[in-house]
Amino acid sequence: MKTSILFVTFLLLSIAIFGQQNKKDSIPNYKFSVSTTWLTFANFGEEKTNTHHYELHFGYQLTPKDKIGIKVTTWKLFAPMGIPLGDAIQMKESTFFSGKLSEKGIGLTYQRMFWKGLFATIEIIPLMKTYFDENKKKLGNGFKLYTTYHVGYHIPLFKNRMYIEPQIHCNYWPIDTKTPQSFQVEENKWNNYLLFEPNLYIGVKF
């Protein structure tokens, strides 16, 4: 997708331009943070393929290297989540669900800093699923345990008051229940994981 190409370009430019800002000279330390993904600002385009993806992350800095948090998220899927990024770029309507899947959840996150701005994060989010047919009629509910594993780089901005975190993550959902048959047919064509998804978190500290 064009948005993925633009994102990767922006990610590389971000590291090149702002990488030198990660210095220790009199940078204030803040205990709390609020952030979101760039996808929160990308909910445009045709309704049929609009995922209405929104996230909020609330973080608390336990130590200079350890941060815990709460993540609130919601999105609507028009196709299986396990479609690899390479296939998603050329995604055909034949891979779409005969309806939409709405997922919402609140989960826990843990981030560990390793070297300068390099970090790893794990996010565990129980998701409540609601299925709708093409006429927006509710078909049923289900449950998904969604986990993500991130590696990225923390780039402080404006004396550490704001930051961006370009990152790559792998997603895995070991539990996925009560999927209607019409949706399960499409889900069965793909894995219950997605590898190497690029992302960008944007946040503020206080």
N, C-alpha and C positions, 0 to 999 in steps of 0.2 A: 504494500500500500504506500501511497505517496507520503502519508503522515509518518510511517515508519522510517522512510528514507530521510525525511526532514529531521526527524528526531535524532537519528544517528549522526547526521551532520552537525546538529546543534550540540550534541553530547561532546563530540570531538573539539568543536570550537570552544565550548565551555572550559574544558580541561586546559586547552592551550592558552586561553585568555586569562582565566582566573586562577590557574594553578599556583601562581606565585603569591596569591593572597593568603595562603595557608601558613602564616607566620605567627610566632608566639609573642611578638612585640605588643605588650600592653593590650591584648585582646580580652575584653571582659568575659567572665564565665557566667552563663545563665543556666538555671536548673530546669526550666520548662521550655517546651517547644510545641508548636502546632504546624503541621505540614499537610501537603496533599500531593497527588500525582498530576503530571501535566495532562493526563487524560480527563481530569475534571474540567479542563478548559477546552476540550476538543469535541464536545457533544453537538456537532453540527451535521449537516447533510441530510440525506434521505432518511425518513423515519424508519423505513424497513430495515436499514442497517445501522441505525443509531443505537448504541449500547447504553446511553444514559448512565455513563460510568461516573460515580462520584465517590470520593474518599476523604476522610479526615483522620489524621494521626495525632494523638496527644502523647507527648513524650516527657519523661522525667529522667534527668541525668543523675544516676546513682553515684558514679565515680567519673573521673576524667575519661575513662575508657568504656564505661558500661552505661547503657541507656535502656530503660524499659518503657513500654507504652501500651496504649489502647488504640485499636484501629476500628473505625466505623466505615462500612462500605456498602454500596449498592450498585447493581448493574443489571442490564437486560441482555440476554444472549439470543441471537437469531440463528446461531450455528454452534456446533460442538466446540467446547473450550480446548479440546485436545488437538485441533488441527494445527500442524506445524506452521511456523511463520512463513516458510517458503511456499507452502501450498496456499496459505491465507492470502498472499499477494495476488495469486491468480484464482482466488475463490470464485466458484461458480454457484449459481442459484440452486443447483441440484443438491448442494451440500447443506442448504438451509433447513431449519426446522419447519414443520407445518404449524407455525405459531411462534410463541416466544417464551423464554424462561427468565423469570425475575428472581434474583438472588440478593439477599440482604443478610448482614451479619455484623457482630461485634467480636473482636478477637484481641489476642495479646501479642506483643512484639518484644524482641530483645535484640539489641545492637551492640557489637563489640568492635572497638577501634583497635587496629593492629599496628599501623605504622603511618605517621603523619595523618593523612585523611583517609587512608585505606580502611575499609570496614567490611564486616559481614553481619547480616541480619537474618533472623528467622521470624516468620509471622505465622500464627496459627489462628484460623478463623472458622468457627462453626457458622454455616450458612443455612438459612431457611429458604427453601425453593418453592416457587409458585409457578405452575404451568398454565399457559393460555393458548387457545387455538387461534386460528387465523381471524376469527370473528371476535377476539378478545374475551371469549368465554372461558372462565376458570375450569381447568381440567383436574387439578389436584395439587397437593403439597408434598414436599419431600425434604430431605436433609443431606447436606454435603459438608464433610470436613475438609477444608481447603488450607493447604500449607504452602508457603513460599520460602525460598532460600536465596538470599541476595549477596552479591559482592559488588561494592561500589566505592566511590570516592567522595568524601565530604569536603565541600568547598565553601568556606565562610565568606560572607559579603558584608560590607558596611559595618566593620568592626565587630563581626560575629553576631550582629543583630538578625541578619537573614542568612540563608544558606541554600545551596542547591546540592543535590546528590545524584549525579549520573550513575547508573547501575545496570547490572544484568542479573536477572533472576530466573530460577527454575521453579515451576509450580507443580504440585502433586496433590491429588485428592483421593486418598485411600478409601474413603467412605462416601457413597453416593446412592441414596435410597429412593424408592418409590417413583421411578421415572416412568411416565406413560409409554406405552408400546410404540406409538408413532415417533416419539423422541428417541427412545432407546435404539431403534433401528439405525438412526444416524450416529448416535454415540458409539455404537459397537464398531463402527468403521475406524475409530481413532483410539489413541491411548488415553489413560487417565493421568497424563502429565504433559507439560509443555516446557521445552528446554530453551534456555538462552533468550528470554524476552527482554528487550531493552526498555528502560524506564528512566524517568527523571522525577525526583521529589523536589518540591519547592517549599521552604519553611521559614518560620520566624521564631526567634527565641525571646524569652522574657524571664 
